Amino acid sequence: MPVRVALLLVLATATAAAQRVVAVTPLSTLGAEDKSAGTRKLLGQIEQAIASLPGTKVVPNTQVTAAIDRAKKPQLKQCEGDPACAAEIGKLVGAQFIVTGEIGGLGESKVIYLKAMDVGAGREVRSTTLSIDAKGALDSPLGAAVRLLEPDKYRGNVRFAFDVANATVLVNGTKVALTPKKELALPVGTHAVTVTHPQYHNFVKFVEVTYGKTTDVQVSMKQYPIVEHDVRAKPEGRDSVEYVDPPLWRRWYVAGPAILVLGVGAAIITSALTHNFPDYDNCRKVGGPNC
């Protein structure tokens, strides 16, 4: 029994050590804390988004404020993204990372400028923005959290539907391999997709990838014309050719024998004329009944 308890304590300690602790400070406007209801609601959404990341524990902004009050260091409430100030807050609440934010914009349209600070290194590691309007967040708070703390996972899926088999897919000029479901995970943003096949024209399209969503791409490819025999081609357009056979009289199996027959016929006629119509001058000189 004691051995089992000790093992559980070791596992709990290892899990706690592997957990990432992120503290969130109150959002500020022009250097002062923004205590409006809308800002508090948005800050709660940001904290929930960060807490949803695997292996992440969040120290909410209320606990951060309470820790600063207990330490009697009100100056820490106005860090405004200063790395040294954020590192001191992190030490107060036992966090490895601090997320701070400032609100800018006019009227109902606002932008939240978020920064992630590494407490141990005492430096800013990443920053991003979160846009909101009268209806709420235009961008996903979860997307902002992923961009700050796990940027490599800020991806979306692309699902392909092909009308030909064995096509090759290139993204931004690089060959990629698809899953058995013909899907591919790509960073959020615009990507140039090219699909190639030796018997078809290339399919090219710019694809917009959205975080956490699947974008469907229907690939339609046009086959190259197939040349089955050596014939004369009549151009019809840029990518199409109509093939026309030569006239019957120009084909070799007709023209060859016809030429031979004509040659033999000409020789026979020449010979007949030569024998039946002798030279008139010679005949007059020699004389005879046929002159």
C-alpha positions in Angstrom: 0.0 0.0 0.0 2.7 2.6 0.9 4.4 1.7 -2.4 1.3 2.3 -4.4 0.7 5.7 -2.6 4.3 6.7 -3.3 3.9 5.8 -7.0 0.7 7.9 -7.3 2.5 10.8 -5.7 5.4 10.5 -8.2 2.9 10.4 -11.1 1.1 13.4 -9.8 4.3 15.3 -9.3 5.5 14.4 -12.9 2.1 15.5 -14.3 2.2 18.8 -12.4 5.8 19.4 -13.5 4.9 18.7 -17.2 1.9 21.1 -17.0 2.3 24.5 -18.6 1.1 27.3 -16.3 0.0 30.5 -18.0 -1.1 33.6 -16.1 -3.4 36.2 -17.8 -3.2 39.9 -16.7 -6.1 42.3 -17.0 -6.5 44.0 -20.4 -5.6 47.7 -20.4 -6.5 50.8 -22.4 -4.0 53.7 -22.7 -2.0 52.2 -19.8 -5.0 51.8 -17.4 -7.0 48.6 -16.6 -10.2 48.3 -18.7 -12.9 47.2 -16.3 -15.9 47.4 -18.7 -18.3 44.5 -18.9 -17.5 43.8 -22.5 -13.8 43.6 -21.8 -14.2 41.4 -18.8 -16.3 39.0 -20.9 -13.8 38.9 -23.7 -11.0 38.3 -21.2 -12.9 35.4 -19.8 -13.1 33.9 -23.3 -9.4 34.3 -23.8 -8.7 32.5 -20.5 -11.0 29.7 -21.5 -9.3 29.3 -24.8 -5.9 29.1 -23.3 -7.1 26.6 -20.7 -8.4 24.4 -23.5 -4.9 23.8 -24.9 -3.6 20.4 -23.9 -1.4 20.4 -20.7 -2.1 24.0 -19.9 -3.3 25.5 -16.6 -4.5 29.1 -16.5 -4.0 31.6 -13.6 -6.9 34.0 -14.3 -6.5 37.7 -14.2 -8.5 38.0 -10.9 -5.9 35.8 -9.1 -3.0 37.8 -10.7 -4.5 41.1 -9.4 -5.0 39.6 -6.0 -1.3 38.4 -5.9 -0.1 41.9 -6.9 -2.2 43.5 -4.1 -0.9 41.0 -1.5 2.7 41.8 -2.6 1.9 45.6 -2.4 3.3 46.2 -5.8 0.7 48.3 -7.7 3.3 49.2 -10.4 3.0 45.6 -11.7 -0.6 46.4 -12.8 0.9 48.7 -15.5 3.5 46.5 -17.1 2.3 47.3 -20.7 4.1 44.3 -22.0 7.5 45.0 -20.3 9.3 41.6 -20.1 11.0 42.3 -16.8 7.6 43.4 -15.2 5.8 40.4 -16.7 8.6 38.1 -15.3 8.0 39.4 -11.8 4.3 38.8 -12.1 5.0 35.2 -13.2 7.2 34.6 -10.2 4.4 35.9 -7.9 1.8 33.4 -9.2 4.2 30.5 -10.2 3.6 30.8 -14.0 6.0 29.9 -16.9 4.2 32.3 -19.3 2.4 35.6 -19.0 -0.2 36.8 -21.4 -0.8 40.5 -21.5 -3.1 42.6 -23.7 -4.0 46.1 -24.7 -7.2 47.3 -26.4 -7.1 49.7 -29.3 -9.6 50.9 -31.9 -12.6 53.3 -32.2 -16.3 52.8 -31.3 -17.6 49.3 -31.5 -14.7 48.0 -33.6 -11.7 47.2 -31.5 -8.4 45.2 -31.7 -6.8 43.4 -28.8 -3.0 43.3 -29.0 -1.9 40.2 -27.1 1.7 39.2 -26.1 3.1 36.0 -24.6 6.1 36.4 -22.2 8.5 33.7 -21.2 9.0 34.2 -17.5 12.3 32.2 -17.2 13.9 33.8 -20.3 12.5 37.3 -19.4 11.5 38.0 -23.0 8.5 38.2 -25.4 8.1 35.0 -27.4 5.2 35.8 -29.6 2.4 38.3 -30.3 -0.9 38.4 -32.1 -4.2 40.4 -32.5 -7.8 39.6 -31.9 -10.4 41.8 -33.6 -13.9 42.4 -32.3 -17.0 44.5 -33.3 -20.5 45.2 -32.0 -21.5 41.5 -32.5 -18.5 40.1 -30.7 -15.1 38.5 -31.7 -14.4 38.5 -35.5 -11.5 36.2 -34.8 -11.6 33.1 -32.7 -10.2 33.5 -29.1 -9.0 29.9 -29.4 -7.2 30.8 -32.7 -5.5 33.7 -30.9 -4.4 31.4 -28.0 -3.0 28.8 -30.4 -1.1 31.5 -32.3 0.4 32.7 -29.1 1.4 29.4 -27.4 1.3 26.7 -30.1 1.7 28.3 -33.5 2.7 25.0 -35.2 -0.9 23.8 -34.5 -2.5 26.8 -36.1 -3.7 24.8 -39.1 -6.7 23.8 -41.1 -7.5 20.9 -43.3 -7.9 20.7 -47.1 -9.9 17.8 -48.5 -9.5 16.9 -52.2 -11.9 15.3 -54.6 -10.2 14.1 -57.8 -11.8 13.1 -61.2 -8.6 11.2 -62.2 -6.5 8.6 -60.4 -2.8 8.8 -59.4 -2.5 12.6 -59.6 0.4 14.4 -57.9 -0.4 17.3 -55.5 2.0 20.2 -54.9 1.5 23.0 -52.3 3.5 26.2 -52.9 5.7 24.2 -55.3 6.5 21.3 -52.9 5.1 17.8 -53.4 2.9 16.6 -50.5 1.4 13.3 -49.4 -2.3 13.1 -48.7 -4.0 10.9 -46.0 -6.1 7.9 -47.2 -9.1 10.3 -47.0 -7.4 12.6 -49.5 -6.9 15.3 -46.8 -4.0 17.5 -45.9 -3.3 19.8 -42.9 -1.9 23.2 -43.8 -1.0 26.4 -41.9 -3.8 29.0 -41.9 -3.6 31.4 -44.9 -3.5 31.3 -48.7 -1.7 28.5 -50.4 -1.0 27.8 -54.1 -2.2 24.2 -55.0 -1.1 22.5 -58.2 -2.3 19.0 -59.3 -0.4 17.3 -62.1 -0.8 14.2 -64.2 1.2 13.2 -67.3 -2.0 12.8 -69.4 -3.8 15.9 -68.2 -3.5 19.7 -68.1 -2.3 21.0 -64.7 -5.0 22.1 -62.2 -4.0 25.3 -60.3 -5.9 27.0 -57.6 -5.3 29.3 -54.6 -6.8 27.8 -51.5 -7.7 29.8 -48.3 -7.1 27.7 -45.2 -9.1 28.5 -42.1 -8.2 27.5 -38.5 -10.0 24.4 -37.3 -12.0 24.0 -40.5 -11.9 21.8 -43.6 -11.8 23.4 -47.0 -13.1 21.2 -49.9 -11.3 21.4 -53.3 -12.9 19.8 -56.3 -10.1 18.9 -58.8 -11.3 18.8 -62.4 -8.6 18.0 -65.0 -8.8 18.2 -68.8 -7.1 15.5 -70.8 -4.5 16.1 -73.4 -5.5 15.2 -77.0 -4.2 11.7 -78.1 -2.5 11.3 -81.5 -3.3 7.9 -82.9 -1.7 8.2 -86.4 0.4 10.5 -88.5 -2.2 12.9 -90.0 -2.4 16.6 -90.9 -3.6 18.7 -88.0 -5.9 21.7 -88.4 -5.6 24.1 -85.3 -9.0 24.9 -83.7 -7.9 26.7 -80.6 -5.2 27.2 -78.0 -5.8 23.8 -76.3 -7.7 21.8 -79.0 -6.7 20.3 -82.3 -9.0 18.7 -84.9 -7.3 15.9 -86.9 -8.1 15.6 -90.6 -7.2 12.7 -92.9 -5.7 13.7 -96.3 -7.9 13.4 -99.5 -8.2 9.9 -101.0 -6.1 10.9 -104.1 -3.2 11.9 -101.9 -2.9 8.7 -100.0 0.1 6.5 -100.8 -1.8 3.3 -101.5 -3.8 5.2 -104.2 -1.3 7.6 -105.7 1.5 5.0 -106.1 -0.3 2.6 -108.4 -2.0 5.4 -110.3 1.4 6.9 -111.1 2.7 3.5 -112.2 -0.3 2.9 -114.5 0.1 6.4 -116.0 3.8 5.8 -116.7 3.2 2.4 -118.5 0.3 3.9 -120.5 2.5 6.8 -121.7 5.2 4.4 -122.8 2.7 2.3 -124.8 1.2 5.4 -126.5 4.7 6.7 -127.4 5.7 3.4 -128.9 2.5 3.2 -131.0 2.9 6.6 -132.4 6.5 5.9 -133.3 5.7 2.8 -135.3 2.5 4.1 -137.0 3.7 7.6 -137.9 7.3 7.5 -139.2 9.3 10.7 -139.6 8.0 12.7 -142.6 11.4 14.0 -143.7 13.0 10.6 -143.8 10.1 9.2 -145.7 10.3 11.9 -148.4 14.0 11.3 -148.9 13.7 7.5 -149.2 10.4 7.5 -150.8 7.8 4.8 -150.7 4.1 4.1 -150.8 3.5 5.2 -147.1 4.7 8.8 -147.7 
